[in-house]
């Protein structure tokens, strides 16, 4: 895409347009492709790396720059950099059908990768391959939501796949070391949060090695800190309890 105006020659290429409607008018800014997401996620902090120009347009492709009075009416200021920041943060990114399709395909793959990384067959403890998860997602007709993070969607996918196949989050292996006095009482509170108790050792202290669902980690950590007043300790022995080799879907 190139931009050209006789009065104000602005030629821009590799443009991503972000649009916002305010006070009944349309305002647009010209950004570098792939930089808008970086800015919104906080990865990119340099505005000059995101904006092609600090100008606000009514139509980027025609190079029509917004009038000062329209900016003041809509945004209460004519500070173009500040207005650019507002549009960049809250505006709608304009993408072609082809770009949108490519973006959704990439998100689909990313979601499948997260699911494959986090999950196993609970019977064999073996992980599934990304290709197999992609196939399963197609079988349940999973539709990618472009405005939701891939991590959030991966958790949704896991819930849906559980209805169709043997899959669950890989367990974390933890070791608790608890003062004996509080330990016995605390163990009862921890019981519902532990999937498998692998070993228990009562000596000077209570030591438990167990498997848990990763979603319970924060609750367990807070419970131990609160009940033992900081005397207990929690150690992650392994983030994923998995067997070697990939799982195959029969």
Buried (B, 14 or more C-beta within 10 A) or exposed (E): EEBEEEEEEBEBEEBBBBBBEBEEBEBBBBBBEEBBEBBBEEEBEEBEEBBBBBBBBBBBBEBBBBEEEBBEEBBEEBBBEBBBBBBBEEBEBBBEEEEEEEBBEEBBBBBBBBBBBBBBBBEEBBBBBBEBBBEBBEEEEBEBBEEEBBEEBBBBBBEBBEEEBBBBBBBBBBBBBBBEEBBEEBBEEBEEBBBEEBEEEEEEBBBBBBBBBEEBBEEBBEBBBEBBEEBBBBEEEEEBBBEEEBBEBE
